[in-house]
Amino acid sequence: MNVDLKNLVELQQLDDTIRSLEAEIQSLPRKIAAIESQLTEHIASVEADKKKIADNQKSRRKREGDITVLREKISKHKDQMLEVRTNEQYRALQHEIDFHEAAIQKIEDEILTEMIESESLERQLRSSEKNLREERARADIEIRDARERKQQDEEKLKEARSQRQQVCSLLSEQIYSSYERISAARRGRAVAAVVNGACEACHVRLRPQAYNDVQANEQILNCESCGCILVYVAPPVAQ
Ligand SMILES: [Zn+2]
């Protein structure tokens, strides 16, 4: 193979590697942030569940306090009943007592509803706390892996960039600037393989003469359609 062509193929491979490493390095902090943000969201949801349980308990305690106050009133009325002189006064007190007892009954029903609600909230909390513990463990591993991956990528990138410099130093200014021009125009693709007689970049078939020339891989030829530098890749030999 032509030495320049061989170096151009290598340059393209290095540029592909560099591009994909750069993309991954950029994406990893976003990935970490997404994991952390989801975790924060789930922590907030567990905290909200805890608050619901605390509110429920607070409400029940308040209602129990209300019942105590009503029972004290009833007891006071019962004392007063011992001292009344008329039936009318007696009935009025009995009416008050009945009224308070009905109120107590109503509050007790509300407390019962809240107790049932509390049990379901506790069950929900236990389950979401368990999920959170699992998620936290998973997130820790994923974040650690992403950080390690980023570090490895940065090392590989450094290595690839230094290899790229070496390869570039072997190319003439003219060939290198031609590569860069095509690469810039075609979003990083300057070298294209010829597969089954067609340019892999634009899929246009080569004319027979051009195809013959390309198969030798002895000169730098550009695709007549897209301008890519062509390199012939022999089809795999059937076993
Ligand atoms: Zn082409």
Residues whose N, C-alpha, C, O or C-beta is under 5 A from the ligand:
A	BS01	ZN	C199 A201 C202 C223 S225 C226 G227 C228
